Amino acid sequence: MNPALERALEACANERIHLSAAIQPHGYLITCQLPDWTIHHVSANVEALIGASADEMLRCSLREFLTDDLIQAIAETIGFGEPGAPPQRAAVANIGPMAHLCDVSVHVTDGLVHIEIEPQPRSAGERSPTVVAQTMIARVANSADIADFNQRVAEQVRLLTGYDRVMVYRFRHDDAGEVVAESRDSALPAYLGLRYPASDIPVQARALYLRNRIRVIPDARYVPVPILPERDTRGQPLDLSQHALRSVSPVHLEYLANMGVVASMSISIISGGRLWGLIACHHRSPRRVPPGVRAAADLFGLFVSMRVASREQQHAAALEEDARNVRDALALRLDNASEPRLALTSELDLLVRAVDCDGVGLLQAGHWYSAGRAPDEARVPGLLDWLQSGSTGAGPISTDRAEEWAGSLDVADGLAGVLALPLDLGRDEWLFFFRREQVDEVRWAGSPEEPFLLHDDGTRIGPRASFAAWHETVRGVSAPWSDADRRIVGRLHLMLRERYRRSALQPDLGDIRAQGTRLDVRSQRDRLLQLSELLDGLVHVSPQDAAQLSDRINRLESDLQNLIDSAVVEQED
């Protein structure tokens, strides 16, 4: 890679976009401190609304510029919330000498009250956001198919907002994004199915999408409005992570311009505390979104998030339930085997069902056993080399790429993913789960190899100018091993390791301290066998005597198990 481009990319990845020190010009910002409402920061355009300059407002009380009724509404909204919570709509009020009708939102962070004010056009009123959101929810709630659900979501948001294009954009396991649903003006090209590299939405931007569920840019051609003063009393720039008016990265504005987008809105879809995706809205001309519409979109986004999270939880629960049933059946079979360790070789077909995989392989005592789709024995040395290079101790090792363990696609023979469990590191015994490669015909929005372009000055980067479909065939990669897969495998691993330890005790306890325990085990086992034979031979014994003998056998079985468990502990010590 070009060194200058590499340095510029690093600078972009480290850009502190939450400290932009500016807001978008369609609103105003005032920050103050309780209890006396002393003003600490204002946006440079505040005079156009309040009629007083920034210098006249700073260090004065907010009560000099806003009515008591409005300040009371702001105070009540603060009382209902928690510090660090997202902004809450506090009031709609007439502000300033010209009595501009404004929407007022407020939140508290870093010990300051942050008040965001947006002038609104006078209208006859708007429908309740709750009623609007309920109507939208009713139109998508009955969709059982995920693809149909995503499509209905895109259509409902476009109907609500009037944007030219609305997309449901899902993040993949590798942080790349893919458009999985789209509603658009017929004059626009289709983006459905296009994939975007992870660098299009860097880590710090995804973190802000988690904190701000809805983001609006009414006109991406805006000139940022500075915040005065730029730094607080500690010399730090104001943290704008929660601010709806925050000025966005210049790189993002250039990105939108290259796409022909003038106005945009995004609604976060959050599942399990992570950013699952976005409902992304684009428009070819400036577009204001009234606060009531934004509130309805936010409520609808919360429903979509809950629906996505519920689907994922149900899917994970079903997988874990199936895995638990298989694990319990396997544990019972191994417990009933005279030699659980060796019996495992006969249970590979059951192991294929224990984890979401296409095949399993077992390396035991230098021999290779397999079931389902698995490599032949000639591939074992390559697997062991891969294990040695990636070993992190006694835990699972995994990859979803064939080249990491096979070296080439021909050697992998259609397999790609491997998850390996160490059963006995001393004997180099391992259990492997395999997944087929998923040949993926990817349509990228522009070349993924050139996500950014270097400006003429050699110090700044800009997004690519072309988003035309760029085709790529991806080979040698399987479905990734998910957190749910790892949880399932972890429980299976614990069960198998326990059976391996017990199995190791049966042929030879191998420790002088365990000799007495071993003799006790043999003695108890002999007595248990004799009592069992006696009970079988007593065909005329009374029910009471039979019950007493049965209780005696049960106690002996319990004592025998306790002795074995004690021997396990002694050997481990």
C-alpha positions as CSV (number, residue, x, y, z in Angstrom):
1,M,0.0,0.0,0.0
2,N,1.1,3.6,-0.7
3,P,2.8,4.8,2.6
4,A,1.0,8.1,2.3
5,L,-2.3,6.4,1.9
6,E,-1.6,4.1,4.8
7,R,-0.8,7.1,7.1
8,A,-4.0,8.9,5.9
9,L,-6.1,5.8,6.6
10,E,-4.6,5.5,10.1
11,A,-5.5,9.2,10.7
12,C,-9.0,8.6,9.5
13,A,-9.4,5.5,11.8
14,N,-8.3,7.6,14.7
15,E,-10.5,10.6,13.9
16,R,-12.3,11.8,17.1
17,I,-15.6,12.4,15.4
18,H,-17.4,13.0,18.7
19,L,-15.1,16.0,19.4
20,S,-15.9,18.0,16.2
21,A,-16.4,21.3,18.1
22,A,-19.2,22.3,15.8
23,I,-22.9,21.6,15.0
24,Q,-25.0,21.6,11.9
25,P,-26.6,25.0,11.1
26,H,-30.2,23.9,11.2
27,G,-30.2,24.3,15.0
28,Y,-28.7,26.0,18.1
29,L,-26.8,24.7,21.1
30,I,-26.6,26.1,24.6
31,T,-24.9,24.3,27.5
32,C,-25.2,25.4,31.1
33,Q,-24.6,24.2,34.6
34,L,-27.0,23.8,37.5
35,P,-28.2,25.0,39.9
36,D,-28.0,28.6,38.7
37,W,-28.2,27.7,34.9
38,T,-24.9,29.4,34.2
39,I,-24.2,29.3,30.4
40,H,-20.8,27.6,29.5
41,H,-21.1,27.1,25.7
42,V,-23.2,28.3,22.9
43,S,-23.2,27.8,19.1
44,A,-21.8,30.7,17.1
45,N,-25.1,31.2,15.4
46,V,-27.1,31.7,18.6
47,E,-27.7,35.4,18.1
48,A,-30.0,34.8,15.2
49,L,-32.4,33.1,17.6
50,I,-31.9,34.7,20.9
51,G,-31.0,38.2,19.8
52,A,-27.9,38.3,22.0
53,S,-24.3,37.5,21.0
54,A,-22.3,34.6,22.3
55,D,-20.2,37.0,24.4
56,E,-23.3,38.5,25.9
57,M,-24.7,35.0,26.9
58,L,-21.6,33.2,28.2
59,R,-21.3,33.1,32.0
60,C,-24.8,34.5,32.3
61,S,-27.9,32.7,33.6
62,L,-30.1,31.0,31.1
63,R,-33.0,32.6,32.8
64,E,-32.1,35.9,31.2
65,F,-32.8,34.5,27.7
66,L,-35.5,31.8,28.1
67,T,-38.9,32.0,29.7
68,D,-39.5,30.5,33.2
69,D,-42.1,28.1,31.7
70,L,-39.5,26.7,29.2
71,I,-36.8,26.4,31.8
72,Q,-39.3,24.6,34.1
73,A,-40.1,22.1,31.2
74,I,-36.4,21.5,30.7
75,A,-35.9,21.0,34.4
76,E,-38.7,18.4,34.6
77,T,-37.3,16.5,31.6
78,I,-33.9,16.4,33.3
79,G,-35.5,15.1,36.4
80,F,-37.1,12.1,34.6
81,G,-33.8,11.1,32.9
82,E,-30.4,9.9,34.0
83,P,-27.0,11.5,33.3
84,G,-25.6,10.2,30.0
85,A,-29.0,9.1,28.7
86,P,-29.9,10.1,25.1
87,P,-31.5,13.5,24.5
88,Q,-35.2,13.8,25.4
89,R,-37.7,16.1,23.7
90,A,-38.6,18.7,26.4
91,A,-40.9,21.2,24.8
92,V,-42.2,23.1,21.8
93,A,-41.9,26.8,22.5
94,N,-41.6,30.3,21.1
95,I,-38.1,31.5,21.6
96,G,-36.3,34.9,21.1
97,P,-37.5,38.3,20.2
98,M,-39.1,37.0,16.9
99,A,-40.9,34.2,18.8
100,H,-39.6,31.5,16.6
101,L,-41.4,28.2,17.1
102,C,-38.8,25.7,18.2
103,D,-38.4,22.1,19.3
104,V,-36.3,21.8,22.4
105,S,-34.4,18.7,23.4
106,V,-32.1,18.2,26.5
107,H,-29.7,15.8,28.0
108,V,-27.1,15.8,30.8
109,T,-23.5,14.6,30.5
110,D,-20.2,15.6,32.0
111,G,-22.0,17.7,34.6
112,L,-23.6,20.0,32.0
113,V,-27.1,20.5,30.7
114,H,-27.1,20.4,26.9
115,I,-30.0,22.1,25.2
116,E,-30.5,21.6,21.5
117,I,-33.0,23.9,19.8
118,E,-34.4,23.5,16.3
119,P,-36.7,26.0,14.7
120,Q,-39.8,24.4,13.1
121,P,-42.2,25.6,10.4
122,R,-45.6,26.6,11.7
123,S,-48.1,23.9,10.8
124,A,-51.6,22.9,11.7
125,G,-50.1,20.2,14.0
126,E,-48.9,16.7,13.5
127,R,-50.1,13.2,14.4
128,S,-48.9,11.7,17.7
129,P,-45.6,9.9,17.1
130,T,-46.9,7.0,19.2
131,V,-50.0,6.6,17.0
132,V,-47.9,6.8,13.8
133,A,-45.4,4.2,15.1
134,Q,-48.2,1.9,16.2
135,T,-49.6,2.0,12.7
136,M,-46.2,1.2,11.2
137,I,-45.7,-1.7,13.6
138,A,-49.1,-3.2,12.8
139,R,-48.1,-3.3,9.1
140,V,-44.9,-5.3,9.6
141,A,-45.6,-7.3,12.8
142,N,-47.3,-10.2,11.1
143,S,-44.4,-10.9,8.7
144,A,-42.9,-14.3,9.6
145,D,-40.2,-14.3,6.9
146,I,-37.1,-12.2,7.8
147,A,-36.6,-11.0,4.2
148,D,-40.2,-9.9,3.9
149,F,-40.0,-8.2,7.3
150,N,-36.9,-6.2,6.2
151,Q,-38.6,-5.2,3.0
152,R,-41.7,-4.0,4.8
153,V,-39.6,-2.0,7.3
154,A,-37.9,-0.2,4.4
155,E,-41.2,0.6,2.8
156,Q,-42.8,1.9,6.0
157,V,-39.9,4.2,6.8
158,R,-40.0,5.6,3.3
159,L,-43.7,6.1,3.5
160,L,-43.2,8.0,6.8
161,T,-40.2,10.2,5.8
162,G,-40.6,10.6,2.1
163,Y,-36.9,9.9,1.3
164,D,-35.9,8.9,-2.2
165,R,-34.3,5.7,-1.0
166,V,-34.6,3.7,2.3
167,M,-32.4,0.7,2.9
168,V,-32.0,-1.9,5.6
169,Y,-28.3,-2.3,6.0
170,R,-27.0,-5.2,7.9
171,F,-23.5,-5.6,9.4
172,R,-21.8,-8.9,8.7
173,H,-19.4,-10.8,11.1
174,D,-16.4,-9.1,9.4
175,D,-18.0,-5.6,9.9
176,A,-18.7,-5.2,6.2
177,G,-22.3,-4.1,5.5
178,E,-24.8,-5.4,3.1
179,V,-28.1,-3.9,1.8
180,V,-30.7,-6.6,2.6
181,A,-33.8,-4.6,1.7
182,E,-34.6,-1.4,-0.3
183,S,-37.4,0.9,-1.2
184,R,-36.5,3.6,-3.7
185,D,-37.6,6.0,-6.4
186,S,-37.6,4.1,-9.7
187,A,-35.3,6.7,-11.2
188,L,-32.5,5.7,-8.8
189,P,-30.2,2.7,-9.4
190,A,-30.7,-0.3,-7.1
191,Y,-28.4,-0.9,-4.2
192,L,-30.1,-4.1,-3.0
193,G,-27.5,-6.9,-2.5
194,L,-24.5,-4.6,-2.6
195,R,-21.8,-5.0,0.0
196,Y,-19.8,-2.2,1.6
197,P,-16.3,-2.6,3.2
198,A,-16.0,-2.2,7.0
199,S,-13.9,1.0,6.4
200,D,-17.1,2.8,5.1
201,I,-18.4,2.9,8.7
202,P,-15.3,2.9,11.0
203,V,-15.3,1.7,14.6
204,Q,-15.8,5.1,16.2
205,A,-18.8,5.8,13.9
206,R,-20.4,2.5,14.9
207,A,-20.0,3.3,18.5
208,L,-21.8,6.6,18.0
209,Y,-24.7,4.8,16.2
210,L,-25.1,2.7,19.4
211,R,-25.4,5.9,21.5
212,N,-27.6,7.9,19.0
213,R,-30.4,5.7,17.7
214,I,-31.4,8.3,15.1
215,R,-29.2,10.7,13.1
216,V,-30.3,13.3,10.6
217,I,-28.4,15.5,8.1
218,P,-30.9,17.8,6.4
219,D,-28.3,19.2,4.0
220,A,-24.9,17.6,3.6
221,R,-23.6,20.7,1.9
222,Y,-23.7,22.7,5.1
223,V,-21.0,24.8,6.6
224,P,-20.3,23.8,10.3
225,V,-21.2,26.2,13.0
226,P,-18.4,26.4,15.7
227,I,-19.1,26.0,19.4
228,L,-17.9,28.8,21.6
229,P,-15.7,28.5,23.5
230,E,-14.3,25.4,21.7
231,R,-12.9,23.9,25.0
232,D,-14.2,23.6,28.5
233,T,-12.7,24.8,31.8
234,R,-10.4,21.7,31.8
235,G,-9.1,22.6,28.3
236,Q,-11.0,19.7,26.7
237,P,-13.3,20.0,23.6
238,L,-17.0,19.5,24.3
239,D,-18.0,15.8,24.0
240,L,-20.8,15.8,21.4
241,S,-21.4,12.0,21.4
242,Q,-25.1,12.4,22.4
243,H,-25.9,15.5,20.4
244,A,-28.3,15.2,17.6
245,L,-26.9,18.4,16.0
246,R,-23.3,17.2,16.1
247,S,-21.3,18.1,12.9
248,V,-20.2,14.9,11.2
249,S,-16.9,14.0,9.7
250,P,-15.9,15.8,6.5
251,V,-15.0,12.4,5.0
252,H,-18.6,11.3,5.6
253,L,-20.0,14.4,3.9
254,E,-17.7,13.8,0.9
255,Y,-18.9,10.2,0.9
256,L,-22.5,11.3,0.6
257,A,-21.7,13.8,-2.1
258,N,-20.0,11.1,-4.1
259,M,-23.2,9.1,-3.9
260,G,-25.3,12.0,-5.0
261,V,-26.9,12.2,-1.6
262,V,-27.8,15.7,-0.2
263,A,-29.9,14.7,2.8
264,S,-29.8,11.6,5.0
265,M,-31.2,9.9,8.1
266,S,-30.2,6.7,9.9
267,I,-32.0,4.6,12.4
268,S,-30.0,2.2,14.5
269,I,-31.0,-1.5,14.8
270,I,-29.5,-2.8,18.0
271,S,-29.5,-6.5,19.1
272,G,-27.9,-7.8,22.2
273,G,-26.0,-4.6,22.8
274,R,-24.3,-4.6,19.4
275,L,-25.1,-2.7,16.3
276,W,-26.9,-5.2,14.1
277,G,-27.5,-2.7,11.3
278,L,-29.1,0.6,10.1
279,I,-32.2,1.8,8.4
280,A,-30.4,4.2,6.0
281,C,-32.3,7.0,4.3
282,H,-31.0,9.1,1.3
283,H,-32.5,12.1,-0.6
284,R,-31.3,14.0,-3.6
285,S,-32.2,17.4,-2.3
286,P,-32.3,19.0,1.2
287,R,-34.9,17.5,3.5
288,R,-35.9,18.5,7.0
289,V,-37.5,15.8,9.1
290,P,-39.9,17.3,11.7
291,P,-39.3,16.2,15.4
292,G,-42.6,14.3,15.5
293,V,-41.6,12.2,12.5
294,R,-38.2,11.6,14.0
295,A,-39.9,10.5,17.2
296,A,-42.1,8.1,15.3
297,A,-39.1,6.7,13.4
298,D,-37.2,6.3,16.7
299,L,-40.1,4.3,18.2
300,F,-40.4,2.2,15.1
301,G,-36.7,1.6,15.2
302,L,-37.0,0.3,18.8
303,F,-39.6,-2.2,17.7
304,V,-37.5,-3.4,14.8
305,S,-34.5,-3.8,17.1
306,M,-36.6,-5.8,19.6
307,R,-37.9,-8.0,16.7
308,V,-34.4,-8.7,15.4
309,A,-33.1,-9.4,18.9
310,S,-36.0,-11.8,19.6
311,R,-35.4,-13.7,16.3
312,E,-31.7,-14.1,17.2
313,Q,-32.5,-15.2,20.7
314,Q,-35.0,-17.8,19.5
315,H,-32.5,-19.1,17.0
316,A,-29.7,-19.3,19.5
317,A,-32.1,-21.0,22.1
318,A,-33.2,-23.6,19.5
319,L,-29.6,-24.4,18.6
320,E,-28.6,-24.7,22.3
321,E,-31.6,-26.9,23.0
322,D,-30.7,-29.3,20.2
323,A,-27.1,-29.3,21.3
324,R,-28.0,-30.1,24.9
325,N,-30.2,-33.0,23.9
326,V,-27.3,-34.5,21.8
327,R,-24.8,-33.7,24.5
328,D,-26.9,-35.5,27.2
329,A,-27.4,-38.5,24.9
330,L,-23.6,-38.7,24.2
331,A,-22.8,-38.3,28.0
332,L,-25.2,-41.2,28.8
333,R,-23.6,-43.5,26.1
334,L,-20.1,-42.7,27.3
335,D,-21.0,-43.3,30.9
336,N,-22.4,-46.7,30.1
337,A,-19.3,-47.7,28.1
338,S,-16.6,-49.7,29.8
339,E,-14.0,-47.4,28.3
340,P,-15.5,-43.9,27.6
341,R,-12.4,-42.6,25.9
342,L,-12.2,-45.4,23.3
343,A,-16.0,-45.4,23.0
344,L,-15.9,-41.9,21.6
345,T,-14.7,-43.2,18.2
346,S,-18.1,-44.9,17.8
347,E,-20.1,-41.8,18.5
348,L,-18.8,-39.4,15.8
349,D,-22.2,-39.5,13.9
350,L,-23.8,-38.2,17.1
351,L,-21.1,-35.5,17.4
352,V,-21.9,-34.2,14.0
353,R,-25.3,-33.2,15.4
354,A,-23.9,-31.7,18.5
355,V,-22.6,-28.6,16.7
356,D,-23.6,-26.8,13.5
357,C,-21.1,-28.4,11.2
358,D,-20.7,-30.6,8.2
359,G,-18.3,-33.2,9.6
360,V,-16.1,-34.2,12.5
361,G,-12.7,-35.8,12.9
362,L,-11.1,-37.4,15.9
363,L,-7.3,-37.9,16.3
364,Q,-6.8,-40.5,19.0
365,A,-3.7,-42.6,19.8
366,G,-2.2,-41.6,16.4
367,H,-5.3,-42.8,14.5
368,W,-7.8,-40.7,12.5
369,Y,-11.5,-41.3,12.7
370,S,-14.1,-39.2,10.9
371,A,-17.8,-38.8,10.1
372,G,-19.7,-36.6,7.7
373,R,-17.7,-34.2,5.5
374,A,-14.1,-34.3,6.8
375,P,-10.5,-34.4,5.4
376,D,-8.8,-37.7,4.9
377,E,-5.9,-38.8,7.1
378,A,-3.3,-37.3,4.8
379,R,-4.4,-33.8,6.0
380,V,-3.7,-34.5,9.7
381,P,-0.1,-33.3,9.7
382,G,-1.3,-29.9,8.2
383,L,-4.0,-29.7,10.9
384,L,-1.4,-30.3,13.6
385,D,0.9,-27.7,12.2
386,W,-1.9,-25.2,12.2
387,L,-2.8,-26.1,15.8
388,Q,0.8,-25.6,16.9
389,S,1.0,-22.2,15.3
390,G,-2.3,-21.0,16.8
391,S,-2.3,-22.8,20.2
392,T,-3.5,-20.7,23.1
393,G,-3.5,-23.4,25.7
394,A,-6.3,-25.9,26.5
395,G,-9.1,-23.9,24.8
396,P,-10.7,-24.3,21.4
397,I,-9.0,-23.0,18.3
398,S,-10.9,-22.0,15.2
399,T,-10.8,-20.5,11.7
400,D,-13.2,-20.0,8.9
401,R,-10.5,-19.9,6.2
402,A,-9.2,-22.9,4.4
403,E,-5.8,-21.4,3.6
404,E,-4.9,-21.2,7.3
405,W,-5.0,-24.9,7.9
406,A,-4.8,-26.5,4.4
407,G,-2.6,-24.0,2.6
408,S,-4.6,-24.2,-0.6
409,L,-8.2,-24.7,-1.7
410,D,-7.3,-27.9,-3.6
411,V,-5.9,-29.4,-0.4
412,A,-9.0,-28.4,1.6
413,D,-11.2,-30.2,-0.9
414,G,-14.3,-28.0,-0.4
415,L,-13.9,-27.5,3.3
416,A,-12.9,-24.2,5.0
417,G,-14.0,-23.8,8.6
418,V,-12.3,-25.8,11.4
419,L,-12.9,-25.7,15.1
420,A,-10.6,-27.9,17.2
421,L,-11.0,-29.1,20.8
422,P,-8.0,-30.5,22.8
423,L,-9.0,-33.6,24.6
424,D,-5.7,-34.7,25.8
425,L,-2.7,-32.5,25.1
426,G,-0.2,-35.0,26.5
427,R,-1.3,-37.6,24.0
428,D,-2.0,-35.0,21.2
429,E,-5.6,-36.1,21.0
430,W,-8.0,-33.6,19.3
431,L,-11.6,-33.4,18.2
432,F,-12.3,-31.4,15.0
433,F,-15.5,-29.9,13.6
434,F,-15.5,-28.9,9.9
435,R,-17.6,-26.6,7.8
436,R,-17.9,-26.5,4.0
437,E,-16.7,-23.4,2.1
438,Q,-19.4,-21.0,1.0
439,V,-18.7,-19.8,-2.5
440,D,-19.9,-16.2,-2.3
441,E,-20.6,-14.2,-5.4
442,V,-20.2,-10.7,-3.9
443,R,-21.4,-7.4,-5.5
444,W,-19.4,-4.7,-3.9
445,A,-20.4,-1.0,-4.0
446,G,-17.2,0.0,-5.7
447,S,-13.9,-1.9,-5.4
448,P,-13.2,-3.1,-1.9
449,E,-9.5,-2.8,-2.7
450,E,-9.8,1.0,-3.1
451,P,-12.2,2.1,-0.3
452,F,-10.5,5.5,-0.1
453,L,-8.6,7.8,-2.5
454,L,-5.6,10.0,-1.5
455,H,-6.1,13.8,-2.1
456,D,-3.6,15.7,-4.1
457,D,-1.9,17.1,-1.0
458,G,-1.0,13.6,0.0
459,T,-2.1,14.0,3.6
460,R,-5.9,13.6,3.4
461,I,-8.1,10.8,2.1
462,G,-11.5,10.9,0.6
463,P,-14.0,8.2,-0.1
464,R,-14.1,6.4,-3.5
465,A,-16.0,8.3,-6.2
466,S,-17.6,5.2,-7.8
467,F,-20.2,3.0,-6.2
468,A,-20.8,0.9,-9.3
469,A,-21.2,-2.8,-8.6
470,W,-17.8,-4.6,-8.5
471,H,-18.1,-8.3,-8.7
472,E,-15.9,-10.8,-6.7
473,T,-16.0,-14.5,-6.2
474,V,-15.0,-15.4,-2.7
475,R,-13.7,-19.0,-2.2
476,G,-12.2,-20.9,0.7
477,V,-14.3,-19.3,3.5
478,S,-17.0,-20.9,5.6
479,A,-19.8,-19.5,7.7
480,P,-18.0,-18.0,10.7
481,W,-18.0,-19.7,14.1
482,S,-20.4,-17.6,16.2
483,D,-20.5,-16.9,19.9
484,A,-23.4,-19.3,20.1
485,D,-21.3,-22.0,18.4
486,R,-18.5,-21.4,20.9
487,R,-20.8,-21.6,23.9
488,I,-22.2,-24.9,22.6
489,V,-18.7,-26.3,21.9
490,G,-17.5,-25.1,25.3
491,R,-20.1,-27.1,27.2
492,L,-19.4,-30.1,25.0
493,H,-15.7,-29.7,25.7
494,L,-16.2,-29.7,29.5
495,M,-18.3,-32.9,29.3
496,L,-15.8,-34.7,27.1
497,R,-12.8,-33.7,29.3
498,E,-14.6,-35.0,32.4
499,R,-15.1,-38.4,30.7
500,Y,-11.5,-38.4,29.5
501,R,-10.3,-38.0,33.1
502,R,-12.5,-40.7,34.4
503,S,-11.4,-43.0,31.5
504,A,-7.8,-42.4,32.4
505,L,-8.4,-43.8,35.9
506,Q,-9.9,-47.1,34.8
507,P,-6.9,-48.9,33.3
508,D,-4.4,-47.6,35.9
509,L,-4.6,-45.0,38.6
510,G,-0.9,-44.5,38.1
511,D,-0.1,-43.0,41.5
512,I,1.1,-44.6,44.7
513,R,-1.4,-42.4,46.7
514,A,-4.2,-43.9,44.8
515,Q,-3.4,-47.6,45.4
516,G,-5.7,-47.9,48.4
517,T,-8.5,-46.2,46.6
518,R,-8.1,-48.6,43.7
519,L,-8.3,-51.6,46.0
520,D,-11.4,-50.1,47.6
521,V,-13.0,-49.6,44.2
522,R,-12.3,-53.2,43.2
523,S,-13.7,-54.5,46.5
524,Q,-16.8,-52.5,46.3
525,R,-17.3,-53.5,42.6
526,D,-17.0,-57.2,43.5
527,R,-19.5,-56.9,46.4
528,L,-21.8,-55.0,44.1
529,L,-21.6,-57.8,41.5
530,Q,-22.2,-60.5,44.1
531,L,-25.3,-58.7,45.5
532,S,-26.6,-58.2,42.0
533,E,-26.2,-61.9,41.2
534,L,-27.8,-62.9,44.5
535,L,-30.8,-60.7,43.8
536,D,-31.2,-62.2,40.3
537,G,-31.2,-65.7,41.8
538,L,-33.8,-65.0,44.5
539,V,-37.0,-65.6,42.6
540,H,-39.0,-66.3,45.8
541,V,-37.7,-63.4,47.9
542,S,-40.4,-61.2,49.5
543,P,-40.9,-57.7,48.1
544,Q,-39.6,-56.2,51.4
545,D,-36.4,-58.2,51.2
546,A,-35.9,-57.3,47.6
547,A,-36.4,-53.7,48.4
548,Q,-33.8,-53.8,51.1
549,L,-31.3,-55.5,48.8
550,S,-32.0,-53.0,46.1
551,D,-31.4,-50.1,48.5
552,R,-28.1,-51.8,49.5
553,I,-27.0,-52.0,45.9
554,N,-27.9,-48.4,45.3
555,R,-25.8,-47.3,48.3
556,L,-22.9,-49.4,47.0
557,E,-23.2,-47.8,43.6
558,S,-23.2,-44.4,45.2
559,D,-20.1,-45.3,47.3
560,L,-18.4,-46.6,44.2
561,Q,-19.0,-43.4,42.3
562,N,-17.7,-41.3,45.2
563,L,-14.5,-43.4,45.3
564,I,-14.0,-42.9,41.6
565,D,-14.5,-39.2,42.0
566,S,-12.1,-39.0,44.9
567,A,-9.5,-40.8,42.8
568,V,-10.0,-38.3,40.0
569,V,-9.3,-35.5,42.5
570,E,-6.2,-37.2,43.9
571,Q,-4.8,-37.8,40.5
572,E,-5.3,-34.2,39.4
573,D,-3.7,-33.0,42.6
